[in-house]
Amino acid sequence: MNCSIFITDIVGYSDPRRDDHDRMVLRSTLSRILTDAFVESGLAWRRCRHQDRGDGLLTVVPPTLSTSILIDPLLPLLGESIHRHNRGALDQLQIRLRSALHVGPVLLGDTGYPNASVIQAARMLDSDSLRCTLDGNDHTFATMVSSYVYENVARHMRGAVTPDAFRRTWYQAGSAPATSWIYVSRMTDEGGWQ
């Protein structure tokens, strides 16, 4: 069945300025931030499947939970939680987070998810266009959504996250170029998060 695939990665996780203790704290903090944001969004954390990726997490959301919730309210909640954490954290414990969101068939294998849809989400997460979005600026959270997710979900959003919060970009999906859309968490003029 088609599941939502949400994958995260802490930027600079292996930075030499961080030691093993710092990385342990970062992993624990990310887990807490993700769990809290999922629950606050109305997504049942325990109904999802999670796979530790060291510097992030792969979360497979069952098809009974709407992908739209992974955009709004989840993305603004994550942006706000990361901002709140960073205000009181030491430099080496600051979090900058990349994530990717895709939808597709998912089948759990013996050692993980051998699915093309999960591979596509991982390629989005590791794409140069998403990495560059967080390089050299003060943004702390960016998400790439697949064209499928944008066209079928994000393009129709009318809440805190609207279609104009995304910008079109391209990335390399194996040997072929692919289109996707990037969302960057920002504080609005009203003081809320988008």
N, C-alpha and C positions, 0 to 999 in steps of 0.2 A: 504494500500500500504506500501511497505517497505521504511521506513524513516531512516535517520541517527540520532542516539541518542547520544548527547554529553552532558555529565554531569560533573560538577565541584564542588570542595569543597576546601575551604581555610583551610589549616592545622593549628590546634591550635586556631581556631576562638574563642573558649570559654575560652582560657587561662586566668587565673585570673589576669595576668599582664596587660590585656586589659580591658578597661572600655567600657561603652555603646557608648561613643563618638568615641573611636577607632574602634569599630565594625561598626559604621555607615560610617566612612571614608573608612574602608576596603571594605564594600559592594559597595560603590560608586566607588571606585577605580577599583574593579573587573569588575563592569558593564562597565566602560569606556574602560578598557583593552580588554575585550571580544568584545564589540561593534566595537572598532577600528580595532582589529585583523580580525574579520569577514569581515568587509568592505574592508580592505586592501587585504584580500584573494580573494575577488570577490564573497563572500557569502552575499546575501541580508539579513541583520539582520531582517528587517521588514517582510520578507517572512517566517521566522522561527517562531515557537511557543516557548515561554519561560515561565518557571514556577520557581518562586522564591523558594529556598530551605533554606533560612536563611543564611547559611554559603556558599552558592554556587547557581548554576543555572542549571536547566534542560533545554536543548535546543533540540527541535525536528526540524530537517532540512527536508524540503519536498523532495520527491523522484526525483524531477526535478533538484536538485542540487547535483553534484557529491560528493560522500563520499571521493574521493581522495583529494579534496581541504581541507577537515578537517584534513588531514595528512600533506600535503605539498601544500601550504605554511603556513597553520594555525599554526601547532605545533611550528615551528621555530619562527614565529612571536610572539606567546604567550610567549615563553621562553625569547626572546629578550625584550619584553615589561615589563615582570616581573623583569628581571635583571635591566633594566633602571629605573624602579620605585624604586626598593630596594636601588639603589645607593644613592638616595637622601632622603630616608624615615627614620624616627625614628625607633628604634628597635621594638616598639609595633605596628608599621604600615608596617612592612616588610611582604611581601606576599610569602608564599610557597603554591603551588597549585597542587592538584591531579585532574586528570580528567579521564574519561572513554569514550570509543567510541564503539558503537555497531550499528548494522543495523537489523531492523526487523519491523514487522507490528505494527502500532500505531493507536489507536483509542482513541479519546478524550472523556472521560466520563464526568459526571456532575461535579465532583470535582477533576479531574486530569486524569492521564493515568493509567488505570488498566491493562496494558499489560505485558505479560511475558517478552517481549523484553526490556521494561523499567525497570522491576524488575531485569533482568540480568545485565543491565548497572549499576544499583544502587549497586548490589552485587559486581561487579567488583570494583567500586569506593571505597567501604568499605572493600575490601579484605585486609587481613594481608600482602600479598605479595606487594601490591601497597603501603600500609602505611609504610612498612619497607624500601621501596626504598628511602623514604624521611627522615627517622629517622637517626639521628646520622651522617649526612654528610652535605655538603654545597649545595646540589642540591636544586633548587627552584621550579622545575616543572617536573612532571612525568605523563605520560598517559598510561593507560592500554587499549589495543584494543582486541576485542574478536577474537577468532580463525577465525571466518567467515571474519571479516574485514582484518585480517592479510593475510589469504590465497587468498582472492579475490581482495584485494586492495594493502595493504602495501608491500606484497611480490613482487609486480610488479613495485614499485616506482623506478624512476631513476633520481630524482632531488636532492634537498638539503637533503631530507630524503630518505635513501636507506634501503633495507631490513635488512642490518646488524646493523642498528641503534636500532633494537628491540631485546630483549632477551625473550626467552620462560620462562613462569612461570606457576604455578598452583594456583588455589584458590578454595574455597568451594562455590559451587552454590547450596544453600539449603543443602540437604543431600548428594550431589554427588560432587566429584572433577571435575574441569573443567580446560581446558588449555586456556591460553591467552598469550599475548605478551606485554612487557613493553618497552616504549620509555622514555628516560630521556633527557631533553634538555641540550645541552652542547655547549660551544663555540668551534669552530673548530680551527685547527692550523692556518688557513688563517684569523681568526678573525671574521668569520661569525657564524651564529647559526645553529645548527642541532638539 
